[in-house]
């Protein structure tokens, strides 16, 4: 059982003022005074740091950073930072995580962090012979690849295997080599690309063909993560809701139009955590959607079912190519801090937390969709923005929000009318 200090279960977190949320987070994650100050300072990335990251810098753009509370993952409580511009996402993740805390909480596992580098070979005179030469030279090719990153090899990673595929394309037959690299705690794009580029001239010689592309694949189907949860039907609102969630999932699994939106809901959680720790979220999106279509039919990344007791069981399996060394995660001050808040010391741990959040997020969306709809939650925050714009301050904000929601007409003119009336 987590001690109070370690527990992620914080009741009424959403009602607290920002300063109180910062001090609770700071206490639980043992942040330094400087780190605590960074949280309240609106962005955390200096212009010089930004200028070192990309080209033609003229500024930075800040996102809201929230904490998803209540997550228990493999028996460990975690506060999860999420950066996102969309309302209701952090609240939904926290609410669902609360229902998933039983026993060890959300159970997660992951494969070894193996990424695939692709080498495309064209114009091969004798493809059988080319493949034979590659297979015979495999050990030397792997050795050459590993010489490119001795640090990775020292930490137990490195090139593991070379596989080949022959594909028929509109530009003719091609030999595609897959270099499998265990990237340990790195996302691995730099290492894998360097290795593939280094192997290219040798592959030219061995195949008598011409290497064209040498690049990582974002369909990281050898770097998978799996999250599983269990929610009691009474906690969810009864067996009818369980049945409806399963029916909503079946819709997504059968229909790509719905699956795209269903998976977008999962990615709301995954990408929000990815942004908080400065991961390459485009790579994650690409991998997730390609994996969802791996058998030629785009479908749901998750699966929801009812067990013999009428309770809900959820599973999410997806690629999760994330790293905590060698990327921006270590140099971006807020990303570093977010990693500390989560208590993450391995890339696999981060990947597993992200899958757990994706699964909770998915249930949050489905639960809302099968009951009150998702506009309800969105509209409350919208109402809050409207009453503040209409001049409400302090205690009056809550009262005006209630009145505006109650009126059922969540518009600016109505907000103005209510605020004026309440101000007397
Ligand atoms: C909105 O950002 C995400 C949802 O559309 C996901 C879903 O429909 O499952 C609510």
Boltz pocket constraint, residues with backbone or C-beta under 6 A from the ligand:
constraints:
  - pocket:
      binder: B
      contacts: [[A, 86], [A, 261], [A, 262], [A, 263], [A, 264], [A, 265], [A, 266], [A, 268], [A, 362], [A, 365], [A, 366], [A, 369], [A, 374]]
      max_distance: 6.0
